[in-house]
Amino acid sequence: MNVNFFVTCIGDAFKSRMAQNSVLLLEQLGCNVHFPEKQGCCGQPAINSGYVRDAIPGMKNLISSLEENDWPVVSPAGSCTYTIKNYARYLSEEPEWAARAEKVAERLHDLTSFIVNHLGITDVGARLNGRAVYHPSCSLSRKLGVTREPLLLLENVRGLELLPFHAQETCCGFGGTFSVKMAEISGEMVKEKVGHIMDVKPDFLIGADASCLLNIGGRLSREGHPVKVMHIAEVLMHR
């Protein structure tokens, strides 16, 4: 199957291993991965800050870049996926662009939901020995409704024990620009999240949104906890 890969800004600038593992995983599962070279930021930071009109040129650029073909578009980040799926609403004053945005949105998928629901695969042959907690990000679970797919994939990782923990579905406090505008509140939220995680003493923290992992991982590091933070793509490529 031919697919397009949307790398995201965090994947490009901070978490290149996440992006690389996502591509390698898709290829391992039989996909021919195409990278639209003109892709750019989805505009999420500007949109979340209220600068929707300023984000429109970037939205149009991304729409155009993803129109190179009609193949599925796969992204390793729920927050960016959700943002792009809402482009039509922001472009409502330009019906032609809104219609184009809708067509792109129909082809856009989170990495885990694409693997499970479109490729029909729940066991990728991964192995990782240890105890892990999974953080269901707000964008992926609440906004996109992707809840069971990451867990189905992780449950089939050999040697991995998934641990439930208190308030598992609670926000980590990142929320994009929220962590900057409301830094003190955000700090308390991630402190609480880390406290609940450490109650079960995991070896790994796994998530499907790199932004949340950066936030929680940063707090774990500052508190001196020896927990390895891994994006789900890295876990699924582990042998």
C-alpha positions as CSV (number, residue, x, y, z in Angstrom):
1,M,0.0,0.0,0.0
2,N,1.2,3.5,-0.8
3,V,1.0,6.0,2.0
4,N,2.1,9.6,2.7
5,F,3.9,10.4,5.9
6,F,3.3,13.7,7.8
7,V,6.3,14.1,10.0
8,T,5.1,16.9,12.4
9,C,7.4,19.7,13.7
10,I,8.3,17.8,16.8
11,G,9.2,14.7,14.8
12,D,11.3,16.9,12.5
13,A,13.1,19.0,15.1
14,F,13.1,17.1,18.4
15,K,12.0,13.5,18.0
16,S,13.6,12.3,14.8
17,R,13.8,8.7,16.1
18,M,10.0,8.8,16.5
19,A,9.6,9.8,12.8
20,Q,12.3,7.3,11.6
21,N,10.7,4.4,13.6
22,S,7.2,5.3,12.3
23,V,8.5,5.1,8.7
24,L,10.4,1.9,9.3
25,L,7.4,0.4,10.9
26,L,5.1,1.2,8.0
27,E,7.6,-0.2,5.6
28,Q,8.0,-3.4,7.6
29,L,4.2,-3.8,7.5
30,G,4.3,-3.6,3.7
31,C,3.7,0.1,3.0
32,N,5.6,2.2,0.4
33,V,6.1,5.5,2.3
34,H,6.1,8.8,0.4
35,F,7.2,12.0,2.0
36,P,5.5,15.1,0.5
37,E,8.5,17.5,0.5
38,K,6.5,20.8,0.7
39,Q,4.8,19.8,3.9
40,G,5.2,22.2,6.8
41,C,3.7,23.0,10.3
42,C,0.0,22.2,10.7
43,G,-0.4,25.6,12.4
44,Q,-1.5,24.2,15.8
45,P,0.5,26.6,18.0
46,A,-0.9,29.7,16.2
47,I,-4.4,28.3,16.2
48,N,-4.3,27.4,19.9
49,S,-3.1,31.0,20.6
50,G,-6.0,32.5,18.7
51,Y,-4.1,33.5,15.6
52,V,-6.2,31.5,13.2
53,R,-6.0,34.0,10.3
54,D,-2.2,34.0,10.6
55,A,-2.2,30.2,10.3
56,I,-4.3,30.0,7.1
57,P,-1.4,30.4,4.6
58,G,0.4,27.4,6.3
59,M,-2.9,25.4,6.3
60,K,-3.2,26.0,2.6
61,N,0.4,25.0,1.9
62,L,-0.1,21.8,3.8
63,I,-3.4,21.0,2.1
64,S,-1.7,21.5,-1.3
65,S,1.3,19.4,-0.4
66,L,-0.9,16.5,0.7
67,E,-2.9,16.7,-2.6
68,E,0.1,15.3,-4.6
69,N,-1.8,12.0,-4.6
70,D,-4.9,10.4,-3.1
71,W,-3.1,7.9,-0.8
72,P,-3.7,7.7,2.9
73,V,-1.8,10.2,5.1
74,V,-0.3,8.8,8.3
75,S,0.9,10.9,11.2
76,P,2.6,9.8,14.5
77,A,0.9,12.6,16.5
78,G,-2.7,12.8,17.5
79,S,-2.6,16.6,18.2
80,C,-1.5,17.5,14.7
81,T,-3.9,14.9,13.2
82,Y,-6.8,16.5,15.0
83,T,-5.7,20.0,14.0
84,I,-5.6,19.1,10.3
85,K,-9.0,17.3,10.5
86,N,-10.5,20.6,11.6
87,Y,-9.1,22.8,8.8
88,A,-12.4,23.0,7.0
89,R,-13.9,24.8,10.0
90,Y,-11.2,27.4,9.9
91,L,-11.5,27.8,6.2
92,S,-15.3,28.1,6.2
93,E,-15.2,31.6,4.5
94,E,-13.4,30.0,1.5
95,P,-15.7,27.1,0.4
96,E,-13.3,25.8,-2.2
97,W,-10.4,25.5,0.3
98,A,-12.8,24.1,2.9
99,A,-13.8,21.3,0.5
100,R,-10.2,20.5,-0.3
101,A,-9.5,20.4,3.5
102,E,-12.3,17.9,4.0
103,K,-10.9,15.6,1.4
104,V,-7.5,15.7,3.0
105,A,-9.0,15.1,6.4
106,E,-10.8,12.0,5.1
107,R,-7.4,10.5,4.2
108,L,-5.6,11.4,7.4
109,H,-4.9,8.8,10.1
110,D,-3.1,8.4,13.4
111,L,-0.3,5.8,13.1
112,T,-1.9,3.3,15.5
113,S,-5.4,3.5,14.1
114,F,-4.1,3.1,10.6
115,I,-2.1,0.0,11.5
116,V,-5.1,-1.6,13.4
117,N,-8.1,-0.4,11.4
118,H,-6.7,-0.1,7.9
119,L,-3.9,-2.6,7.7
120,G,-5.7,-5.0,10.0
121,I,-2.6,-5.7,12.1
122,T,-2.5,-5.9,15.9
123,D,0.8,-7.9,16.3
124,V,3.8,-6.4,14.6
125,G,6.3,-8.9,16.1
126,A,7.8,-6.5,18.7
127,R,9.5,-7.5,21.9
128,L,10.4,-5.4,24.9
129,N,11.0,-6.9,28.3
130,G,9.8,-4.9,31.3
131,R,6.9,-3.1,33.0
132,A,5.3,-0.1,31.3
133,V,2.6,2.5,31.7
134,Y,0.7,4.0,28.7
135,H,-0.3,7.6,28.7
136,P,-3.4,8.2,26.5
137,S,-3.0,11.7,25.3
138,C,-6.0,14.1,25.3
139,S,-5.8,14.7,21.5
140,L,-5.6,11.0,20.6
141,S,-8.1,9.6,23.1
142,R,-10.6,12.4,23.7
143,K,-10.6,14.4,20.4
144,L,-9.9,11.6,17.9
145,G,-11.5,8.8,19.9
146,V,-8.5,6.5,19.4
147,T,-8.3,4.5,22.6
148,R,-8.2,0.8,22.0
149,E,-5.8,0.7,19.0
150,P,-2.6,1.7,20.9
151,L,-3.4,-0.8,23.7
152,L,-4.1,-3.6,21.2
153,L,-0.7,-3.1,19.7
154,L,1.1,-2.9,23.0
155,E,-0.7,-5.9,24.5
156,N,0.9,-8.0,21.7
157,V,4.5,-6.8,22.4
158,R,6.2,-9.9,23.8
159,G,7.8,-9.5,27.3
160,L,5.9,-6.2,28.0
161,E,3.7,-5.9,31.0
162,L,1.2,-3.0,30.9
163,L,0.4,-1.5,34.2
164,P,-2.7,0.5,35.0
165,F,-2.2,3.5,37.2
166,H,-4.5,6.0,39.0
167,A,-6.0,8.8,36.9
168,Q,-4.4,7.3,33.8
169,E,-6.6,9.3,31.4
170,T,-6.0,12.7,33.1
171,C,-4.2,15.4,31.1
172,C,-0.5,15.7,31.6
173,G,-0.7,19.5,31.6
174,F,1.1,20.1,28.3
175,G,-1.8,21.3,26.1
176,G,0.5,23.1,23.6
177,T,0.7,26.7,24.5
178,F,-1.2,26.1,27.7
179,S,2.0,24.9,29.3
180,V,3.5,28.4,28.6
181,K,0.5,30.6,29.3
182,M,-0.5,28.7,32.4
183,A,2.9,27.4,33.4
184,E,2.2,27.0,37.2
185,I,-1.0,25.1,36.6
186,S,0.7,23.0,33.9
187,G,3.6,22.2,36.3
188,E,1.2,21.0,39.0
189,M,-0.7,18.8,36.6
190,V,2.4,17.0,35.3
191,K,3.8,16.7,38.9
192,E,0.6,14.9,39.8
193,K,0.7,12.7,36.7
194,V,4.3,11.7,37.5
195,G,3.4,10.9,41.0
196,H,0.7,8.5,39.9
197,I,3.0,6.9,37.4
198,M,5.7,6.3,40.0
199,D,3.3,4.7,42.3
200,V,3.5,1.6,40.1
201,K,7.2,1.8,39.5
202,P,7.4,1.2,35.7
203,D,10.5,0.7,33.6
204,F,8.9,2.5,30.6
205,L,6.5,5.3,29.9
206,I,4.9,4.8,26.5
207,G,2.7,7.3,24.6
208,A,1.5,8.1,21.0
209,D,2.0,11.9,21.2
210,A,5.5,13.1,21.4
211,S,4.6,16.5,23.0
212,C,3.1,14.7,26.0
213,L,6.1,12.5,26.3
214,L,8.4,15.5,26.2
215,N,6.4,17.1,29.0
216,I,6.1,14.0,31.3
217,G,9.6,12.9,30.4
218,G,11.0,16.2,31.4
219,R,9.4,16.0,34.8
220,L,10.5,12.4,35.3
221,S,14.1,13.5,34.6
222,R,13.9,16.5,36.9
223,E,12.7,14.3,39.7
224,G,15.5,11.7,39.0
225,H,13.3,8.8,38.1
226,P,15.0,6.1,35.9
227,V,12.0,5.6,33.6
228,K,12.7,5.3,29.9
229,V,10.3,7.4,27.8
230,M,9.3,5.8,24.4
231,H,7.0,6.7,21.6
232,I,4.8,3.8,20.6
233,A,6.5,3.6,17.2
234,E,9.9,3.0,18.9
235,V,8.3,0.2,21.0
236,L,6.7,-1.4,18.0
237,M,10.1,-1.4,16.2
238,H,11.9,-3.0,19.2
239,R,13.1,-6.5,18.7
